[in-house]
């Protein structure tokens, strides 16, 4: 909201009032956080959906999870805190931490777990994130349609991935992977819509 920079006229003999310096504008970190989330989710979901069947290649996800989905998204959340955005802070910091935790879990923890029971640990790890995403989806109902869809699809993604691991039913995990691809697409769409609107100074894509 623009603020007035003109003070009422005062006699020339009166002291000039001292005004507090105005805070500089802060860039919107939302498009960054959404892009980081979308790209990392997209690459992981290529494997979860079965589109890339060679599981050994999934190691490509780890550096993305650590530096882009993790660090960049975490930074976006910290910047949302400075802007006073509780929802954005909670979402970006949490999912940034999720990706960093995921990278650490896959790299350091999974190799130490009993091979025949590792899926149980992974499944409950995902159940916990489903619970978090479910209540974030409820909070997102006050946002635009695109964000409502994003969090609803993300909650379903975690749910099906968790069920796939706990039940060892591959088809359920593949459903979770396809939902993850859809989720990545929605997140990219929102990121694109916001960054182009703020760059071009006009609405380019609707968010609903």
C-alpha atoms as an extended CHARMM CRD file, in Angstrom:
* protein
*
       208  EXT
         1         1  UNK       CA              0.0000000000        0.0000000000        0.0000000000  PROA      1               0.0000000000
         2         2  UNK       CA              1.5790000000        3.3670000000       -0.9960000000  PROA      2               0.0000000000
         3         3  UNK       CA              2.3310000000        5.6930000000        1.8760000000  PROA      3               0.0000000000
         4         4  UNK       CA              2.2330000000        9.4830000000        1.8370000000  PROA      4               0.0000000000
         5         5  UNK       CA              5.6320000000       11.1500000000        1.6810000000  PROA      5               0.0000000000
         6         6  UNK       CA              4.3280000000       14.7410000000        1.9310000000  PROA      6               0.0000000000
         7         7  UNK       CA              4.1090000000       16.4180000000        5.3490000000  PROA      7               0.0000000000
         8         8  UNK       CA              1.6570000000       19.2720000000        5.9860000000  PROA      8               0.0000000000
         9         9  UNK       CA              3.1270000000       22.7300000000        5.3400000000  PROA      9               0.0000000000
        10        10  UNK       CA              4.7140000000       24.3290000000        8.4010000000  PROA      10              0.0000000000
        11        11  UNK       CA              6.0260000000       27.8420000000        9.0220000000  PROA      11              0.0000000000
        12        12  UNK       CA              9.6010000000       28.2520000000        7.8710000000  PROA      12              0.0000000000
        13        13  UNK       CA             10.6340000000       29.1500000000       11.4020000000  PROA      13              0.0000000000
        14        14  UNK       CA              9.4900000000       25.7880000000       12.7780000000  PROA      14              0.0000000000
        15        15  UNK       CA             12.0080000000       22.9640000000       13.0470000000  PROA      15              0.0000000000
        16        16  UNK       CA             11.7860000000       20.3970000000       10.3010000000  PROA      16              0.0000000000
        17        17  UNK       CA             10.1370000000       17.2600000000       11.6930000000  PROA      17              0.0000000000
        18        18  UNK       CA             12.3120000000       14.1730000000       11.7360000000  PROA      18              0.0000000000
        19        19  UNK       CA             10.6620000000       11.2190000000       10.0130000000  PROA      19              0.0000000000
        20        20  UNK       CA             11.6170000000        7.5870000000       10.5300000000  PROA      20              0.0000000000
        21        21  UNK       CA             13.3090000000        5.9870000000        7.5240000000  PROA      21              0.0000000000
        22        22  UNK       CA             10.9600000000        3.7960000000        5.5150000000  PROA      22              0.0000000000
        23        23  UNK       CA             11.7200000000        0.1010000000        5.3460000000  PROA      23              0.0000000000
        24        24  UNK       CA             13.0310000000       -1.0450000000        2.0000000000  PROA      24              0.0000000000
        25        25  UNK       CA             10.8460000000       -3.3260000000       -0.0650000000  PROA      25              0.0000000000
        26        26  UNK       CA             11.3940000000       -7.0390000000        0.4110000000  PROA      26              0.0000000000
        27        27  UNK       CA             11.2170000000       -9.3520000000       -2.5790000000  PROA      27              0.0000000000
        28        28  UNK       CA              8.5360000000      -12.0310000000       -2.5750000000  PROA      28              0.0000000000
        29        29  UNK       CA             10.2930000000      -15.3300000000       -1.7600000000  PROA      29              0.0000000000
        30        30  UNK       CA              7.2330000000      -17.4040000000       -2.6640000000  PROA      30              0.0000000000
        31        31  UNK       CA              8.1600000000      -18.1440000000       -6.3070000000  PROA      31              0.0000000000
        32        32  UNK       CA             11.6210000000      -19.3140000000       -5.2000000000  PROA      32              0.0000000000
        33        33  UNK       CA             10.2510000000      -21.6350000000       -2.5420000000  PROA      33              0.0000000000
        34        34  UNK       CA              7.6320000000      -23.0660000000       -4.8920000000  PROA      34              0.0000000000
        35        35  UNK       CA             10.1340000000      -23.5750000000       -7.7150000000  PROA      35              0.0000000000
        36        36  UNK       CA             12.5650000000      -25.3480000000       -5.3760000000  PROA      36              0.0000000000
        37        37  UNK       CA              9.7890000000      -27.5820000000       -4.1160000000  PROA      37              0.0000000000
        38        38  UNK       CA              8.4380000000      -28.2690000000       -7.6100000000  PROA      38              0.0000000000
        39        39  UNK       CA             11.7080000000      -29.1930000000       -9.2790000000  PROA      39              0.0000000000
        40        40  UNK       CA             12.8640000000      -31.5520000000       -6.5330000000  PROA      40              0.0000000000
        41        41  UNK       CA              9.4250000000      -33.1740000000       -6.2710000000  PROA      41              0.0000000000
        42        42  UNK       CA              9.3210000000      -33.6190000000      -10.0460000000  PROA      42              0.0000000000
        43        43  UNK       CA             12.6470000000      -35.4360000000      -10.2370000000  PROA      43              0.0000000000
        44        44  UNK       CA             11.8730000000      -37.7350000000       -7.2880000000  PROA      44              0.0000000000
        45        45  UNK       CA              8.4010000000      -38.4720000000       -8.6640000000  PROA      45              0.0000000000
        46        46  UNK       CA              9.8660000000      -39.6620000000      -11.9590000000  PROA      46              0.0000000000
        47        47  UNK       CA             11.2370000000      -42.6020000000       -9.9740000000  PROA      47              0.0000000000
        48        48  UNK       CA              8.2870000000      -43.0220000000       -7.6070000000  PROA      48              0.0000000000
        49        49  UNK       CA              5.8740000000      -43.2270000000      -10.5460000000  PROA      49              0.0000000000
        50        50  UNK       CA              7.9500000000      -45.8700000000      -12.3010000000  PROA      50              0.0000000000
        51        51  UNK       CA              8.6110000000      -43.6630000000      -15.3240000000  PROA      51              0.0000000000
        52        52  UNK       CA             12.3220000000      -44.2170000000      -14.6380000000  PROA      52              0.0000000000
        53        53  UNK       CA             12.5510000000      -47.8270000000      -13.4540000000  PROA      53              0.0000000000
        54        54  UNK       CA             16.2660000000      -47.8790000000      -12.6330000000  PROA      54              0.0000000000
        55        55  UNK       CA             16.2540000000      -47.0980000000       -8.8950000000  PROA      55              0.0000000000
        56        56  UNK       CA             20.0400000000      -46.6600000000       -8.8560000000  PROA      56              0.0000000000
        57        57  UNK       CA             19.6250000000      -43.4470000000      -10.8300000000  PROA      57              0.0000000000
        58        58  UNK       CA             17.5030000000      -41.9350000000       -8.0420000000  PROA      58              0.0000000000
        59        59  UNK       CA             20.7240000000      -40.7990000000       -6.3650000000  PROA      59              0.0000000000
        60        60  UNK       CA             20.3890000000      -37.7180000000       -8.5750000000  PROA      60              0.0000000000
        61        61  UNK       CA             17.6460000000      -36.5560000000       -6.2020000000  PROA      61              0.0000000000
        62        62  UNK       CA             19.9320000000      -36.2160000000       -3.1690000000  PROA      62              0.0000000000
        63        63  UNK       CA             21.8800000000      -33.0730000000       -4.1660000000  PROA      63              0.0000000000
        64        64  UNK       CA             18.6380000000      -31.4470000000       -5.3040000000  PROA      64              0.0000000000
        65        65  UNK       CA             16.9810000000      -32.3700000000       -2.0120000000  PROA      65              0.0000000000
        66        66  UNK       CA             19.8640000000      -30.9020000000       -0.0500000000  PROA      66              0.0000000000
        67        67  UNK       CA             20.5880000000      -27.6610000000       -1.9040000000  PROA      67              0.0000000000
        68        68  UNK       CA             17.4810000000      -26.6490000000       -3.8790000000  PROA      68              0.0000000000
        69        69  UNK       CA             14.4540000000      -28.3410000000       -2.3880000000  PROA      69              0.0000000000
        70        70  UNK       CA             16.1010000000      -28.0930000000        1.0220000000  PROA      70              0.0000000000
        71        71  UNK       CA             18.3390000000      -25.0530000000        1.4430000000  PROA      71              0.0000000000
        72        72  UNK       CA             16.7020000000      -22.7140000000       -1.0860000000  PROA      72              0.0000000000
        73        73  UNK       CA             13.2170000000      -23.5050000000        0.1940000000  PROA      73              0.0000000000
        74        74  UNK       CA             14.3330000000      -23.0920000000        3.8200000000  PROA      74              0.0000000000
        75        75  UNK       CA             15.7420000000      -19.6510000000        2.9800000000  PROA      75              0.0000000000
        76        76  UNK       CA             12.4450000000      -18.7480000000        1.3050000000  PROA      76              0.0000000000
        77        77  UNK       CA             10.6620000000      -19.6570000000        4.5280000000  PROA      77              0.0000000000
        78        78  UNK       CA             12.9570000000      -17.4630000000        6.6170000000  PROA      78              0.0000000000
        79        79  UNK       CA             12.2670000000      -14.5610000000        4.2590000000  PROA      79              0.0000000000
        80        80  UNK       CA              8.5260000000      -15.1920000000        4.5660000000  PROA      80              0.0000000000
        81        81  UNK       CA              9.0030000000      -14.8250000000        8.3280000000  PROA      81              0.0000000000
        82        82  UNK       CA             10.4350000000      -11.3470000000        7.7730000000  PROA      82              0.0000000000
        83        83  UNK       CA              7.3680000000      -10.5050000000        5.6870000000  PROA      83              0.0000000000
        84        84  UNK       CA              5.0440000000      -11.6380000000        8.4810000000  PROA      84              0.0000000000
        85        85  UNK       CA              3.6170000000      -14.5660000000        6.5100000000  PROA      85              0.0000000000
        86        86  UNK       CA              2.8900000000      -17.3300000000        9.0280000000  PROA      86              0.0000000000
        87        87  UNK       CA              1.5950000000      -19.8070000000        6.4530000000  PROA      87              0.0000000000
        88        88  UNK       CA              4.5120000000      -19.2680000000        4.0650000000  PROA      88              0.0000000000
        89        89  UNK       CA              7.0440000000      -19.5240000000        6.8860000000  PROA      89              0.0000000000
        90        90  UNK       CA              5.5600000000      -22.7500000000        8.2190000000  PROA      90              0.0000000000
        91        91  UNK       CA              5.2680000000      -24.3410000000        4.7810000000  PROA      91              0.0000000000
        92        92  UNK       CA              8.6280000000      -23.4030000000        3.2660000000  PROA      92              0.0000000000
        93        93  UNK       CA             10.7560000000      -23.9680000000        6.3730000000  PROA      93              0.0000000000
        94        94  UNK       CA              9.0400000000      -27.2990000000        7.0380000000  PROA      94              0.0000000000
        95        95  UNK       CA              9.2700000000      -28.6570000000        3.5160000000  PROA      95              0.0000000000
        96        96  UNK       CA             12.8020000000      -27.3290000000        3.1380000000  PROA      96              0.0000000000
        97        97  UNK       CA             13.6840000000      -29.2600000000        6.2880000000  PROA      97              0.0000000000
        98        98  UNK       CA             11.8090000000      -32.2660000000        4.8790000000  PROA      98              0.0000000000
        99        99  UNK       CA             14.0310000000      -32.3710000000        1.8210000000  PROA      99              0.0000000000
       100       100  UNK       CA             17.2190000000      -32.0240000000        3.8540000000  PROA      100             0.0000000000
       101       101  UNK       CA             16.0020000000      -34.7340000000        6.2420000000  PROA      101             0.0000000000
       102       102  UNK       CA             15.1090000000      -36.9230000000        3.2610000000  PROA      102             0.0000000000
       103       103  UNK       CA             18.6220000000      -36.5680000000        1.8300000000  PROA      103             0.0000000000
       104       104  UNK       CA             20.1860000000      -37.4370000000        5.1830000000  PROA      104             0.0000000000
       105       105  UNK       CA             17.7970000000      -40.3430000000        5.7180000000  PROA      105             0.0000000000
       106       106  UNK       CA             18.4760000000      -41.9320000000        2.3380000000  PROA      106             0.0000000000
       107       107  UNK       CA             22.2300000000      -41.3560000000        2.4780000000  PROA      107             0.0000000000
       108       108  UNK       CA             23.0350000000      -42.1920000000        6.0950000000  PROA      108             0.0000000000
       109       109  UNK       CA             20.1080000000      -43.9640000000        7.7720000000  PROA      109             0.0000000000
       110       110  UNK       CA             18.6280000000      -46.3510000000        5.2110000000  PROA      110             0.0000000000
       111       111  UNK       CA             21.9170000000      -48.2750000000        4.7420000000  PROA      111             0.0000000000
       112       112  UNK       CA             21.9530000000      -49.0160000000        8.4900000000  PROA      112             0.0000000000
       113       113  UNK       CA             18.3730000000      -50.3690000000        8.6470000000  PROA      113             0.0000000000
       114       114  UNK       CA             17.4600000000      -54.0660000000        8.3220000000  PROA      114             0.0000000000
       115       115  UNK       CA             16.7920000000      -54.5500000000        4.6260000000  PROA      115             0.0000000000
       116       116  UNK       CA             13.5240000000      -56.3810000000        5.2410000000  PROA      116             0.0000000000
       117       117  UNK       CA             12.1560000000      -53.6660000000        7.5740000000  PROA      117             0.0000000000
       118       118  UNK       CA             13.4290000000      -50.4000000000        6.1070000000  PROA      118             0.0000000000
       119       119  UNK       CA             10.1000000000      -49.8870000000        4.3420000000  PROA      119             0.0000000000
       120       120  UNK       CA              8.3670000000      -49.6420000000        7.7300000000  PROA      120             0.0000000000
       121       121  UNK       CA             10.5680000000      -46.7450000000        8.8340000000  PROA      121             0.0000000000
       122       122  UNK       CA             10.0960000000      -45.0130000000        5.4840000000  PROA      122             0.0000000000
       123       123  UNK       CA              6.3550000000      -45.5420000000        5.5880000000  PROA      123             0.0000000000
       124       124  UNK       CA              5.9120000000      -43.9680000000        9.0090000000  PROA      124             0.0000000000
       125       125  UNK       CA              8.2720000000      -41.1390000000        8.0480000000  PROA      125             0.0000000000
       126       126  UNK       CA              5.8480000000      -40.3850000000        5.2200000000  PROA      126             0.0000000000
       127       127  UNK       CA              2.7650000000      -40.8230000000        7.4140000000  PROA      127             0.0000000000
       128       128  UNK       CA              4.0800000000      -38.0940000000        9.7230000000  PROA      128             0.0000000000
       129       129  UNK       CA              4.4720000000      -35.7440000000        6.7660000000  PROA      129             0.0000000000
       130       130  UNK       CA              0.9900000000      -36.6380000000        5.5650000000  PROA      130             0.0000000000
       131       131  UNK       CA             -0.3960000000      -35.5230000000        8.9490000000  PROA      131             0.0000000000
       132       132  UNK       CA              1.4490000000      -32.1960000000        8.7290000000  PROA      132             0.0000000000
       133       133  UNK       CA              0.3520000000      -31.6290000000        5.1340000000  PROA      133             0.0000000000
       134       134  UNK       CA             -3.2520000000      -32.5460000000        5.9550000000  PROA      134             0.0000000000
       135       135  UNK       CA             -3.6250000000      -29.7370000000        8.4700000000  PROA      135             0.0000000000
       136       136  UNK       CA             -1.7190000000      -27.3440000000        6.2220000000  PROA      136             0.0000000000
       137       137  UNK       CA             -4.3010000000      -28.2300000000        3.5590000000  PROA      137             0.0000000000
       138       138  UNK       CA             -7.0410000000      -27.1030000000        5.9280000000  PROA      138             0.0000000000
       139       139  UNK       CA             -5.2370000000      -23.7990000000        6.5140000000  PROA      139             0.0000000000
       140       140  UNK       CA             -4.7750000000      -23.4370000000        2.7320000000  PROA      140             0.0000000000
       141       141  UNK       CA             -8.5590000000      -23.4290000000        2.2480000000  PROA      141             0.0000000000
       142       142  UNK       CA             -8.3890000000      -19.6710000000        2.9450000000  PROA      142             0.0000000000
       143       143  UNK       CA             -5.9930000000      -19.2030000000        0.0140000000  PROA      143             0.0000000000
       144       144  UNK       CA             -6.6160000000      -19.2070000000       -3.7240000000  PROA      144             0.0000000000
       145       145  UNK       CA             -7.7350000000      -22.2590000000       -5.6980000000  PROA      145             0.0000000000
       146       146  UNK       CA             -4.2410000000      -23.0900000000       -6.9480000000  PROA      146             0.0000000000
       147       147  UNK       CA             -2.8260000000      -23.3000000000       -3.4100000000  PROA      147             0.0000000000
       148       148  UNK       CA             -5.8200000000      -25.3400000000       -2.2490000000  PROA      148             0.0000000000
       149       149  UNK       CA             -5.1800000000      -27.8310000000       -5.0320000000  PROA      149             0.0000000000
       150       150  UNK       CA             -1.4510000000      -27.8860000000       -4.3330000000  PROA      150             0.0000000000
       151       151  UNK       CA             -1.7710000000      -28.8380000000       -0.6790000000  PROA      151             0.0000000000
       152       152  UNK       CA             -4.5970000000      -31.3010000000       -1.2600000000  PROA      152             0.0000000000
       153       153  UNK       CA             -2.6350000000      -33.1400000000       -3.9480000000  PROA      153             0.0000000000
       154       154  UNK       CA              0.5120000000      -33.0430000000       -1.8080000000  PROA      154             0.0000000000
       155       155  UNK       CA             -1.3360000000      -34.5990000000        1.1260000000  PROA      155             0.0000000000
       156       156  UNK       CA             -2.5780000000      -37.3900000000       -1.1490000000  PROA      156             0.0000000000
       157       157  UNK       CA              0.9560000000      -37.8370000000       -2.4900000000  PROA      157             0.0000000000
       158       158  UNK       CA              2.3480000000      -38.4530000000        0.9860000000  PROA      158             0.0000000000
       159       159  UNK       CA             -0.5810000000      -40.7260000000        1.8330000000  PROA      159             0.0000000000
       160       160  UNK       CA             -0.1880000000      -43.0150000000       -1.1840000000  PROA      160             0.0000000000
       161       161  UNK       CA              3.6050000000      -43.1280000000       -0.8940000000  PROA      161             0.0000000000
       162       162  UNK       CA              3.2490000000      -44.0660000000        2.7890000000  PROA      162             0.0000000000
       163       163  UNK       CA              0.6610000000      -46.7530000000        2.0260000000  PROA      163             0.0000000000
       164       164  UNK       CA              2.8490000000      -48.1070000000       -0.7420000000  PROA      164             0.0000000000
       165       165  UNK       CA              5.8200000000      -48.4790000000        1.5930000000  PROA      165             0.0000000000
       166       166  UNK       CA              3.8770000000      -49.8840000000        4.5570000000  PROA      166             0.0000000000
       167       167  UNK       CA              1.9240000000      -52.3960000000        2.4630000000  PROA      167             0.0000000000
       168       168  UNK       CA              4.7330000000      -53.0970000000       -0.0100000000  PROA      168             0.0000000000
       169       169  UNK       CA              2.2130000000      -52.6710000000       -2.8330000000  PROA      169             0.0000000000
       170       170  UNK       CA              4.1190000000      -51.1440000000       -5.7290000000  PROA      170             0.0000000000
       171       171  UNK       CA              0.9910000000      -49.8390000000       -7.4440000000  PROA      171             0.0000000000
       172       172  UNK       CA              0.1670000000      -47.5990000000       -4.4710000000  PROA      172             0.0000000000
       173       173  UNK       CA              3.6560000000      -46.1010000000       -4.5760000000  PROA      173             0.0000000000
       174       174  UNK       CA              3.2770000000      -45.4890000000       -8.3060000000  PROA      174             0.0000000000
       175       175  UNK       CA              0.0050000000      -43.6440000000       -7.6780000000  PROA      175             0.0000000000
       176       176  UNK       CA              1.8800000000      -41.5020000000       -5.1580000000  PROA      176             0.0000000000
       177       177  UNK       CA              4.5270000000      -40.8410000000       -7.7940000000  PROA      177             0.0000000000
       178       178  UNK       CA              1.9690000000      -39.6880000000      -10.3630000000  PROA      178             0.0000000000
       179       179  UNK       CA              0.3330000000      -37.4710000000       -7.7690000000  PROA      179             0.0000000000
       180       180  UNK       CA              3.7950000000      -36.0670000000       -7.0300000000  PROA      180             0.0000000000
       181       181  UNK       CA              4.2170000000      -35.1700000000      -10.7030000000  PROA      181             0.0000000000
       182       182  UNK       CA              0.8660000000      -33.3950000000      -10.6320000000  PROA      182             0.0000000000
       183       183  UNK       CA              1.8680000000      -31.6190000000       -7.4290000000  PROA      183             0.0000000000
       184       184  UNK       CA              5.1290000000      -30.4520000000       -8.9970000000  PROA      184             0.0000000000
       185       185  UNK       CA              3.2240000000      -29.1240000000      -11.9990000000  PROA      185             0.0000000000
       186       186  UNK       CA              0.8450000000      -27.1250000000       -9.8110000000  PROA      186             0.0000000000
       187       187  UNK       CA              3.7180000000      -25.6900000000       -7.7540000000  PROA      187             0.0000000000
       188       188  UNK       CA              5.5740000000      -24.6720000000      -10.9220000000  PROA      188             0.0000000000
       189       189  UNK       CA              2.3860000000      -23.0610000000      -12.2400000000  PROA      189             0.0000000000
       190       190  UNK       CA              1.9450000000      -20.9560000000       -9.0880000000  PROA      190             0.0000000000
       191       191  UNK       CA              5.6210000000      -19.9820000000       -9.0750000000  PROA      191             0.0000000000
       192       192  UNK       CA              5.4080000000      -18.9550000000      -12.7370000000  PROA      192             0.0000000000
       193       193  UNK       CA              2.1840000000      -17.0250000000      -12.1770000000  PROA      193             0.0000000000
       194       194  UNK       CA              3.5660000000      -15.0270000000       -9.2520000000  PROA      194             0.0000000000
       195       195  UNK       CA              7.0350000000      -14.3040000000      -10.6380000000  PROA      195             0.0000000000
       196       196  UNK       CA              5.6720000000      -13.1320000000      -13.9940000000  PROA      196             0.0000000000
       197       197  UNK       CA              3.0010000000      -10.9820000000      -12.3620000000  PROA      197             0.0000000000
       198       198  UNK       CA              5.5560000000       -9.2570000000      -10.1280000000  PROA      198             0.0000000000
       199       199  UNK       CA              8.0680000000       -8.8970000000      -12.9630000000  PROA      199             0.0000000000
       200       200  UNK       CA              5.6640000000       -7.7010000000      -15.6490000000  PROA      200             0.0000000000
       201       201  UNK       CA              3.5000000000       -5.6740000000      -13.2880000000  PROA      201             0.0000000000
       202       202  UNK       CA              0.2730000000       -7.3440000000      -14.4030000000  PROA      202             0.0000000000
       203       203  UNK       CA             -1.5240000000      -10.6630000000      -13.9580000000  PROA      203             0.0000000000
       204       204  UNK       CA             -0.4140000000      -13.2490000000      -16.5010000000  PROA      204             0.0000000000
       205       205  UNK       CA             -1.9450000000      -16.4710000000      -15.1890000000  PROA      205             0.0000000000
       206       206  UNK       CA             -4.9970000000      -16.8420000000      -12.9080000000  PROA      206             0.0000000000
       207       207  UNK       CA             -4.6660000000      -18.5070000000       -9.5010000000  PROA      207             0.0000000000
       208       208  UNK       CA             -8.3960000000      -18.7500000000       -8.8570000000  PROA      208             0.0000000000
